Every structure is written in structure tokens, then in C-alpha cells.
Amino acid sequence: MPIDFDEGRLLSAASGLNSTASVNLTPLDQNITVYVQFSQGVSSGAVTVDSAPVNTFSGKWHEHSKVVAASDQVTYVSLTGPAGAVRTLVSSSVTGGDVSTWVLTAD
């Protein structure tokens, strides 16, 4: 079961290819932690954690990490360096379950 808070939530029970959610960070944050949680039963899929100057950026976002799915898995991704926005993107369809993501810290 996903952790019980809505603040900082990006993806919520997503599974479809190219499902995405992003958030602007102000001011430019230097240290960001993203929490990725795959539900029980997940057999395949992947999520990327990206950053850009703003969440409306239409160019190619910088990929920090690609998290490959596993059933009932939790992963923390730490980003360092200035970022104006962070997003999580289902880069490979999640099968057998779903994925939820949160921005946990942005200092």
C-alpha cells in the first residue's frame, strides 16, 4: 500500500506508457529525493526520474535515473545540482500492478 500522504505526490497508481507527472520547485533546489513505489504483483515496467528548468519545458528533460520495476519494491532516487522542476515518467508500461511516486525532500 502506498505511503499515506498527498503532499509531494507525482504519479498515483499509474501503469500506462508515458504516464507522467511533474512539479515546479522554487527556488531552484539543490538536493531532491524522489520516492518510487511499485505495487505488489508488478512483473515488468520502468520509471525515469528527470529534471528540467520548469515543468512546462518542452525539450528533452535530463534523465537522472531509470528505475526498473519489481513487485512490492521501494526505491529512493537522489538528485543533486540545481533543478527547477522534477518529473517521473513511465518509460516502459507497468504490468501486473502500478507505480506511485513522490518528491520527499527538496531543500
C-alpha positions in Angstrom: 0.0 0.0 0.0 1.4 3.5 -0.9 2.6 5.7 1.9 -0.2 7.9 3.2 0.4 11.5 2.2 -0.6 13.6 -0.7 1.9 16.4 -0.4 4.6 15.9 -3.0 2.7 13.3 -4.9 3.6 12.9 -8.5 2.3 9.7 -10.1 -0.6 7.9 -8.4 -1.3 4.3 -9.3 0.0 4.7 -12.8 0.8 2.0 -15.3 0.4 3.2 -18.9 3.4 4.1 -21.1 4.3 7.8 -21.0 2.1 8.5 -17.9 3.9 11.4 -16.3 3.7 14.0 -13.5 5.9 16.9 -12.7 6.2 19.7 -10.2 8.0 23.1 -10.1 10.5 23.6 -7.3 11.1 27.1 -6.0 13.6 28.4 -5.7 16.0 26.1 -7.7 16.5 23.2 -5.4 19.9 21.6 -5.0 19.1 18.3 -3.2 16.0 16.4 -4.2 14.8 12.9 -3.2 12.2 11.1 -5.2 10.4 8.0 -3.7 9.2 5.4 -6.3 6.9 2.6 -5.1 5.8 -0.3 -7.3 2.7 -2.2 -6.1 2.6 -5.9 -5.3 2.2 -8.1 -8.4 4.2 -5.9 -10.7 6.2 -8.1 -13.2 7.7 -5.5 -15.5 8.0 -1.8 -16.3 10.2 1.2 -15.6 10.0 4.8 -14.5 12.5 7.5 -15.2 13.2 10.4 -12.8 14.0 13.6 -14.8 14.6 17.3 -14.2 14.3 20.5 -16.2 14.3 24.3 -15.7 10.4 24.3 -15.3 7.7 21.7 -15.5 6.3 23.2 -18.8 9.7 22.6 -20.5 9.0 21.1 -23.9 12.6 20.0 -24.8 14.4 16.8 -23.7 14.5 16.6 -19.9 17.7 15.4 -18.1 17.3 11.8 -17.1 18.8 11.2 -13.6 17.7 7.6 -13.1 15.7 4.8 -14.6 14.1 2.5 -12.0 13.2 -1.0 -13.3 10.1 -2.4 -11.7 9.9 -5.3 -9.3 6.9 -6.4 -7.2 6.4 -4.5 -4.0 9.6 -2.5 -4.5 10.5 0.9 -3.0 13.4 2.9 -4.4 14.8 6.3 -3.4 16.4 8.4 -6.1 18.6 11.3 -5.0 19.2 14.2 -7.4 22.0 16.8 -6.8 22.5 20.0 -8.6 20.0 22.8 -9.4 16.6 21.8 -10.7 13.6 24.0 -11.3 11.3 21.0 -11.9 11.3 17.3 -11.4 9.1 14.6 -13.1 8.5 10.9 -13.1 7.6 9.2 -16.3 6.5 5.6 -17.0 9.1 4.8 -19.7 8.1 1.1 -20.0 4.5 0.0 -19.3 4.0 -1.3 -15.8 2.3 -4.8 -15.9 0.6 -6.7 -13.1 0.2 -3.6 -10.9 1.1 0.1 -10.8 3.6 2.7 -9.6 3.3 5.8 -7.4 5.9 8.5 -6.9 6.5 11.4 -4.6 9.0 14.2 -4.1 10.0 13.6 -0.5 12.6 16.4 0.1 13.5 19.5 -1.8 15.9 21.7 0.2 
